[in-house]
């Protein structure tokens, strides 16, 4: 039960940080952003004291580690892939247009409306 209260408190701290961002509309942007960061930091500190919070934080850390392992394509590979997709789209559009014209002709012929 105490863990649920702590998680609710963490959520309230995040909400308070976001609310402070909007309530400090007349203040400098840096102060407003610091209010949000403080709310999130305090929420993480409270979450760290619960088993669910610890597992969530560990999950986030592992997710970031996996994201760093992603190998992004080079500019050349991206351009080549994009060009291939565009070419395939054009080829399929022409193919479907030909099939549509052919089917329309067949249906008109079958209905006796040949033009």
N, C-alpha and C positions, 0 to 999 in steps of 0.2 A: 504494500500500500504506500509506503514511504517513497518507493521508487517512482510510482505514478505521480505523486505530488511533486517530486523533484523534476520529472519530465515536464509536467504542466508549468512549473516555475521557469524552466528553460524556455519553453514556448512563449511564456509571458515576457521574458526578458528580450527575446527577439522582437516581439510585437512592440514592446516599449521602445526599443531602439529605432524601429521604423516610425513609430508615432513621434518620437523626438525629432526625427528628421523633418517631418512635416510641421511640427509645432515650432521649430526653430527656423521657420521660413525667412525671417528677417535677419538672421545671423549669417555669418560667412559660410560658404559651402564646405570648407574644411571642417568646421565645427559640426555641421550637420552630418557629414560622413563619419566623423569620429564618434558621434552618438550611435550610429548604426553599428560601427565596428565594436564599440564597447558593449552594446547589447548582445551581439553575436558572441563576443569573447566570453562574457559572463555566462551566457547560455551553454557554451562548450564546457566551461569550468564546472557548471552544475551537472551537466550531462555526464561528465567524466566520473562523477561519484556514483553512477548507477551502472549495473551490468549491461543493460540495454544500450545506454549511452556509450559505454566503452566499446561494445561490439560495433556500434554504428560508426564511431570515430575510426576504429581499426579498419572497417570496411572502406571508409572514405580514403584513408591512407593507402590501402592496397589498390583502390581504383585509380588514384593518382599515379601510383607506381606503374600500373599496367598502361595507363594513357601515355606515359613517357616512353614506353617500349614501342609505340606505334611507329611504323616506318611510312612516312608520307611520300607519295609519288613526286617525282621531279616535275619541273614545268613542262619538259618535253613529253613525258609520259601522259600528263594531264591533257595537253593539247591534242596528242594523238588519240587518246581515248574519247575526248569530246568530238573530234572530227569523225571518228568511226561511228559514234552514236548518231550524229547528225546525218551521215551518209546512210546508215541503216534506216533511219526514220524516213528519209526521202524515198529510198527504194521500196519500203513497205507501203508508203502512201501511194506511189505509182502502181504497185501491184494491186492494192485494194481498190484503186480507182478503175483499173482494167477489169477486175473481177466484178465490180459494181456495174460497169457499163455492159459487160457480158451478161450478167444475170438480168439486168433490165431488159436487154434485147430478147433474151429467152422468154421472160414473162410476157412481154408485149406480143411475141410471136404466138405463144400458147393461148393468149387471150384474143388473138385475131386482130390486134391493133398494130400491125407492122407499119412502120413509118419509113 
